[in-house]
Amino acid sequence: DFGTFSKLLPGVHDLRIYGPTAVNVLVASADIRRFVLDMGGTARVIIQEDTADALAQTAVQLDDNLDLEQTLRSSKATLDKLAASPGFSYRRLPFNPGFSLVIVNPNEPDGYAIFESHGFRDDNIADRMHIVISRRESSRWFLYWVDRFETMWTSAKSATASEAPSNPQNQST
């Protein structure tokens, strides 16, 4: 029902994403750069750690329509290219929390989150439940998910040696 991810990007100043591979949003990496980063915005992405244990746990839960390890490698290559853009950073989470998350403009009145429950071995991403939670309609749950993202960000490993928690663009807002 959302259409292409790129349609969500005009007007986004602060984009935060978690997905095991984030492949479904990274297909729009050029638009993330164009609509968010090139306009002075920030984007932070968390993907799954690529250790054998993390991949095995995630593979059991997600559908088997794609090669998880290969998709994660491809996503990491895309993220490495985006990392050259000012305002962009990403990290790797050592476990799959069972959901994906997109947060848009969390510090603005029109901010919203898209929560996607992974279910268990759904056949297609379109089969998964997606819930939009706007700041205006449910401040409590919107802020809850913003806080979950920040907690995940703090728990995740830096993707590059140059990224350190003391970098202001990588801090909680």
N, C-alpha and C positions, 0 to 999 in steps of 0.2 A: 504493500500500500504506500510505501514511502517514495517509490520511484527511485531514480538514481541518487546516490549519495551526494554527488556534486550539486544537486538542487538545494541541499541544505546549507551550502557553504557561503553564498553571498551574505555579507553582513556579520560573519563570524569573526570575533576578535580573539577568542580564547577557546581552543578546541582540545578536548581531552578524550583519549580513546583507550580502551582495553579490549583486546580480543586475543585468543590464543595465537592466531597468526595475523589477525587484522586484515586478512586478504580482501575481504569484502569492502573495506573502505580504502585500502591502499591502491586499488585499481583507479582511484581518483587522486593519486598523488600529485599529478600535475595541477589539478584544481585546488588541492590543499595549498600548494605553493602559490598559485595565482590569486586565490580569493582570501587566503588567511595570511600566509607568511609575507608575501610581497606587499601586502597592505599594512604591514607593521604588527600583525597579530602573532600569537604564539600557538604552538601545537605540541602536545606531549602525548606520546603513544607508549603503551605497555604491551608487550607481547610475551608469549610463553618462553621460558628458558628452554634451551635445546638439549638438555641432558637426557640421557636414556630414560631415567625414572620419570621426569616430567612429561616426556613424549609418550611413554607407555600409559601413564595415568590419563592423559588427555585423549589419547587414541581410543581408549575404552569408552569414553563418554560421547565423543563427537561421532558424526556420521563417517562412513568410510568412502565417500564419493571422491576424495582426493588423498593424495599422499601427504600426510601431515608433515613429515620431516622435510620433504622437498618444498612444500608450500611455505613452511617456516623459513627455510633457507632463502627462498625467493623474496619473502616479505622483509627479511633482514637486509637483503641487498637493496631493496627499495628504500628502507629506512636509513641505511647508510648514505644513500644519495641525498635524501631529504635533510640529513644531519648537517650537510654543508650550508643549509639555509639558516640565516639568523632567526632566532625565535623558535627553532625546532629542537627537540630532544626526545630520546626514547630510552626505555629500560626494559629489563627482562625479569619476569616473575617466575619463581621456582615452582609454582603450583598453579593449577587451574581452579579458580573459585566457583566454576559452574555457570558463569554468566559472561556476557560481553556488555560493554558500556560505552556510550558516546555522550559526552557532556559538552554543551554549547553555551558559551558566555555565562559561566557560573556566577559571576559577580554583578550581573546586570538583571534588571527586573524581568526581561524577556527570556532569561536563561531557561534551558530545559535539558533533561536527560532522556536518553533512550536506553532502556534496560532490556536486554535480550536473555531470556532463560535458555540454557543449552539443552534442557530436557535430557533425553538419553537416546543417542543414536537416531536422531531424526533423519529422515531421508533427504531433507533439503533445508536450507536456512529459512526459506519462506514458511516452513512448518513450525518454526520456533515462535514462541510468544514474544512479542515486542511491545513494550509499554512505554508511552511517552509521559514523562512527569515534568510538568512545567513549574517553575518557581511560583508563578501566580496562583495556580490551582492547588498546589500542595507543597508549600514551603518546607514543611517538616520532612517529607520523603525526598524531595529534591535535594535538600541540604544533607540528608543522610547519605545519598549516593555520591554527592560531591566529596563528603568526608571519606567514604569507602575508597574512592579513587585516590585521594591523598594518602590514605593509609597504605594502599597497594603501592603507590609511587615510592613511599618511604621504604617499604619492604623489598622493592625490586632492586635488581643489580644494575649498575650503570652499564650502558651498552658500549661506551667508549672510555678509554683511559682519560680523555680530556674533560669528561663530564664529572663534576664533583657536586655533592649536595650543597656546597657553599656557593654555587653559582646562582645568583638571584633569579634568573629566568627559569630555573628548575625547582624553585621553592614553592611551597603552598601559597595560595593567595587568599 
